[in-house]
Amino acid sequence: METPVRTRILEATFACIAKFGLAKTTMDDAAREAGLSRATVYRYFPGGRDELVREVVAWEVARFFLRLAEAVAGVGGFA
């Protein structure tokens, strides 16, 4: 379920990954970037960093395909 806080955490984590790289991004980085406590981040992602990274990837892929669908909406067939 998408909530404003969850989205904020995902956006912050994505920004941290862009800034520091995947290997160096921590839960502390994500919490700090989102302006939340580490406990709050863990409340939304109890599986820790692995769960958070998986969810960021799934979230970004979904956003990509949504933008792609919007971009090609109304475009005629390719045949």
SULJO-V536784 format. One record per residue. N is the residue number from 0. SS is DSSP state (helix for helix, strand for strand, loop for the rest). PHI is phi in whole degrees, 0 to 359 (none if undefined). D_FIRST is the distance of its C-alpha to the first C-alpha in Angstrom with 2 decimals. Layout:
# SULJO-V536784
n=N ss=SS phi=PHI d_first=D_FIRST
n=N ss=SS phi=PHI d_first=D_FIRST
This chain:
# SULJO-V536784
n=0 ss=loop phi=none d_first=0.00
n=1 ss=loop phi=270 d_first=3.79
n=2 ss=loop phi=235 d_first=6.45
n=3 ss=helix phi=302 d_first=10.12
n=4 ss=helix phi=291 d_first=10.96
n=5 ss=helix phi=299 d_first=8.60
n=6 ss=helix phi=299 d_first=9.98
n=7 ss=helix phi=300 d_first=13.30
n=8 ss=helix phi=294 d_first=13.37
n=9 ss=helix phi=297 d_first=12.73
n=10 ss=helix phi=298 d_first=15.39
n=11 ss=helix phi=296 d_first=17.66
n=12 ss=helix phi=294 d_first=17.58
n=13 ss=helix phi=300 d_first=18.36
n=14 ss=helix phi=296 d_first=21.18
n=15 ss=helix phi=295 d_first=22.48
n=16 ss=helix phi=297 d_first=22.65
n=17 ss=helix phi=295 d_first=24.56
n=18 ss=helix phi=280 d_first=26.79
n=19 ss=helix phi=255 d_first=27.53
n=20 ss=loop phi=93 d_first=26.68
n=21 ss=loop phi=298 d_first=24.29
n=22 ss=loop phi=296 d_first=26.75
n=23 ss=loop phi=261 d_first=27.34
n=24 ss=loop phi=282 d_first=23.87
n=25 ss=loop phi=243 d_first=23.02
n=26 ss=helix phi=298 d_first=20.33
n=27 ss=helix phi=299 d_first=22.87
n=28 ss=helix phi=300 d_first=23.05
n=29 ss=helix phi=298 d_first=19.32
n=30 ss=helix phi=297 d_first=19.41
n=31 ss=helix phi=298 d_first=22.62
n=32 ss=helix phi=298 d_first=21.52
n=33 ss=helix phi=278 d_first=18.43
n=34 ss=loop phi=73 d_first=20.78
n=35 ss=loop phi=235 d_first=19.00
n=36 ss=loop phi=282 d_first=20.37
n=37 ss=helix phi=298 d_first=19.98
n=38 ss=helix phi=299 d_first=18.92
n=39 ss=helix phi=294 d_first=15.86
n=40 ss=helix phi=299 d_first=14.93
n=41 ss=helix phi=293 d_first=15.60
n=42 ss=helix phi=297 d_first=13.54
n=43 ss=helix phi=277 d_first=10.35
n=44 ss=loop phi=227 d_first=12.09
n=45 ss=loop phi=295 d_first=14.57
n=46 ss=loop phi=281 d_first=15.96
n=47 ss=helix phi=78 d_first=17.55
n=48 ss=helix phi=301 d_first=18.63
n=49 ss=helix phi=300 d_first=18.39
n=50 ss=helix phi=296 d_first=14.69
n=51 ss=helix phi=299 d_first=14.16
n=52 ss=helix phi=296 d_first=16.54
n=53 ss=helix phi=302 d_first=15.06
n=54 ss=helix phi=292 d_first=11.63
n=55 ss=helix phi=297 d_first=13.72
n=56 ss=helix phi=297 d_first=15.75
n=57 ss=helix phi=298 d_first=13.10
n=58 ss=helix phi=296 d_first=11.59
n=59 ss=helix phi=290 d_first=15.24
n=60 ss=helix phi=298 d_first=16.34
n=61 ss=helix phi=298 d_first=13.85
n=62 ss=helix phi=297 d_first=15.12
n=63 ss=helix phi=299 d_first=18.61
n=64 ss=helix phi=292 d_first=18.55
n=65 ss=helix phi=295 d_first=17.28
n=66 ss=helix phi=296 d_first=20.18
n=67 ss=helix phi=297 d_first=22.48
n=68 ss=helix phi=299 d_first=21.83
n=69 ss=helix phi=295 d_first=22.54
n=70 ss=helix phi=292 d_first=25.63
n=71 ss=helix phi=261 d_first=27.10
n=72 ss=loop phi=300 d_first=26.33
n=73 ss=loop phi=84 d_first=29.72
n=74 ss=loop phi=283 d_first=31.57
n=75 ss=loop phi=296 d_first=34.13
n=76 ss=loop phi=297 d_first=34.44
n=77 ss=loop phi=264 d_first=35.71
n=78 ss=loop phi=279 d_first=38.58
